[in-house]
């Protein structure tokens, strides 16, 4: 296919060239109606690019096929059979994939350390999750993606499940053995969905971890805004093979998709695909070298451990995206939360995520020696000012204590009659809400699980030490929402 083309971008340029005017949404009319105070901050260009997709950029029948052509080019670029653009992020795309695979019956094999968007998909769809326990590094309080052997055991226990879902890379950059997991699933004639939100760049350089489509995954969801060059909310899901009906997948996406997609998000996806096909190997090669340089410099700082080989191995992760630079700061005597807050307040630097002992710097092809200098100098300055660090007072449960019993489906618990009870009286009750340290967005509590004292204490002490739990009804966790149930 001719990858020098960018159908959506070209159509937008033509729209401006023809000086079209629509008596249609959006009401700002390419910025004519926008407040000058808004334009002073945002500029006029975003409004000029914000046009109606059908009946604006294309005609009301979409007969010019701008979007369809762009999706076909994307599929060709990454070796998929089909691709669908989403302007609602991978949170929508993964829900559509879950509905297409397991919306009718059978349930879904899901790792328990999945992102909150997957749990939201379980609530929305009513799909029964069959949880796969992650591999835990108890010393570092860190979870690794499940192995093919764990997935095989899950299939042995739940042979009627409709399919499996794996998250790889994780928000920390750790990756599963996708080739082995695909083989296990396909032995049973069952599809594998890969939530590869953090892996949009993977197809475009051989030194990056495995791309799901290359090893036969059936559906793969990527967030181009995370590791690519798209706008926030720009997502693509790819499909191949005959285990997932692409028509059903598209229909499930249509159930969830907005009828007013943002053309700027679409056009950025289109332009990024062209950029990657033409220059991706070069740009990502340079980015990997930059990340290697950053790792080496950060590793020289006292009290900072750059996590790399320790994340890999038979009982750990299969691979690692080395553009995700994970720093363990526990030797400094303070928390990742405190480090992230200091870097933002005193050096105007934001990190990708933080937890009780780590911060993550997500590098991209936009970074260079100058931005690496900013990062290294900021971390060094933070480390130097730690005269008398206050250690985090977080009660970290053992892995077994984190594995809460599932006694209701997430959907049934979420929509049940609920009540708010004091946290100190919530142990033994069935959770009716997600409680998710964010970022990275992996729920510690899923609706339908029976709460225990260890997890409650972990979350409450975490919040007191800087943990953010934005989806809880009470962000301070003084009260928890539980199911009103005779046996609850």
C-alpha positions, 0 to 999 in steps of 0.5 A: 500500500502507498504509505506516503498517503495520510487520507485523513490529514489530506482531507483536512487540508482540502477542507481548509483549502476549499474554505468549507462552512458547515451549518452543523456542529461543532458550534464554535465554527472553526473558532469563529465563536470561541471566546478570545480568552480561550483562543489566547490559551489554545490558539485558533488552530485546534478549532480549525481542525475540529470539524464534523467527521461525516457531513463535514470532512467527508460527505454524509455517506462517507463515500470518500472513505477517508477513515476506512482508507486510513484504517486499512493503511494502519492495518497494513503498517502493523501486519494486522488484517483489520484496524479500527480507530477509536477517539475514546482511548483504549478503555473503549477499545478493550471493552469492545474486544471483551464484548465481541469475544465473551459478551454472549457467554463463557466468561473470560480468563483475565489476569488479576492485575489488569487495568481498571478499564478491563474491570469496567468492561466486566461491569458493563458487559456482565462477563464472568472473570476467571482470574489468573493470579499474577506472579508476585515478587513479594520482596519488592511488592511487584506483580509480573504478567502471567506465564503460559503455564499459568494460562494453561492451568487457567484453561484447565480450570475453566475450559468453557471460557470464551477467550483470554485477555492479557495485559502486555506491556504492563504500565511498568513496561514488563511484558508477557511471553505472548507467543507462548500464551497465544499457542496455549489459547489456540490449542483450544481454539480460543482467542487471545485479546492483548491489552497492548495499550503501552505498546503502539510503538512495538511493531516498528523496531526489532529491539522492542518487545514482541508485537502481539500481531506478529505472534498470532494474537487475535485482537490487540488494543493500542493507545497511540497517545502513550508511546506514539505521537497521537493525541490523548484518547487516540486508540486503535484495535487490530484484529486477525484470524477467524476466532473473532468476527471482525463484523461483531468487533466493529459492531461492539465498538459502535455500541460504545463509540461516540457519534461525534468523533474528534477528527483531530484525533483521527488525523493524528493517528493517520499521520503517526502511522505514516511517520512510523512506516517512513522513519519509525526504525530510525526514530525508535533506534535513537530513542532506545539509545537515549533511554540506555544513556538515561538508565546509565546516568540514573544508575550512578545516583546514590540510592537510586536503583534502575530496575532492568535485569531484576525484572526478567527471568523464569519467575518474573517477566518475559521481556521489558520495554526499555523505554520505560525507565523504572527507578526504585527509590526505596534505599533513600528511605522515602516513597515514590509518591514523595519523590514524584510530588517533589519533582513536580513542585520543585523541578516542574517535572512529571513522572509516568507513575509512582508507587510506594517505592518507585517512580517511572520515567516514560521516554519516547522518540521525542526525548534527547540528551537535553530532556535526559539532562533535565530528568537526571539533574532533577532526580539528583537534586531530589536525592540531595535534599533528603536530609531526614527522609520520612519513610512511608508508613504503608502496611504492605500485605503478603501476596496471599492477602492481596488475593481477595475471594470473588463471591459475586460478578463485578456487574452484580456487585456494582449494581446491587443494593449498597451501603457505605460502612466505616472502613474499620467495619468493612472486612468480610463485606462484599465490595461494591466499588473499584478501589484503584491506586492510580496510576498505574490503575490496577485495582486493589479491590474489584466489585464482588470481592470479599474485603479483608483487613490486610487490603483495607489497611494497605489502602488506608495507610497508602492514602495517608502516605500519598496514594491516589484512589480516584474511583473510590466514592470516599477518596480518603477511604474512611468509608467503603461501599459494600453490598447489602446482603444477608451473608455480606 
